[in-house]
Structures are given as structure tokens and as C-alpha cells.
Amino acid sequence: DTTGIPEIVPKLTDDGKGIILSNTGNARAENIHVTLVPNNIEFDIASLDVDASYEYSLGTMVQEIKTRITYSNENRRLFSSSKKLSVFEEDPDLLKPMIPMFKWKK
């Protein structure tokens, strides 16, 4: 069953001074708790609707950070995720084929 599943995706801002949390799932996320390691920062967000975003300002520039996010859906089912973020990582090319073919551009 794939209904009622929120998915919180973290991303560093281009200048490295903030984190953007986006709900790319198909349900509202509630009781969101975010931990940023090693900066020892924790914050909570009451809820985040589908396709909504929330930006948290870090105040200082960071190059790398690890996020740990816990949240629930409207039925109180718990979810969690952990992701390492870096300002040096490039966004993946969503149009790139899984199998190299036709001399894909480099």
C-alpha cells in the first residue's frame, strides 16, 4: 500500500547557509524532528503538506552535514531517514539513462 506515505527530502541551499526540507511524498508529514550532526542543532516542525517546503537558516556556512529526520503521517505511522549533505555534490541528472547508450553526454 503506497498511500499515506510522506517523504521528507533535505537539501542544502546553494550558499550552504540553510537547509531546505521538502515533502515529496503523497501525505502530510507531522511532528517532524530534525537533528543536524556534528553541528549539534535540533529543531521541530509541526507539519509539512505534500509538495511543501520549509527552509531552516543555519546562520553560518557549512560544507558537509548529516541530517537525521523523524516524522509521522496523519495515522501516526513513524518514519525516519538519514542523509549526508554536501555543498560539493551536484544534483543528479534525472534524464540520464540507467544504462549508458548512444554516447551519453559527459
Helices and strands as residue ranges (DSSP letters): E 8-12, E 18-23, E 29-37, E 41-48, E 53-57, E 64-72, E 78-86
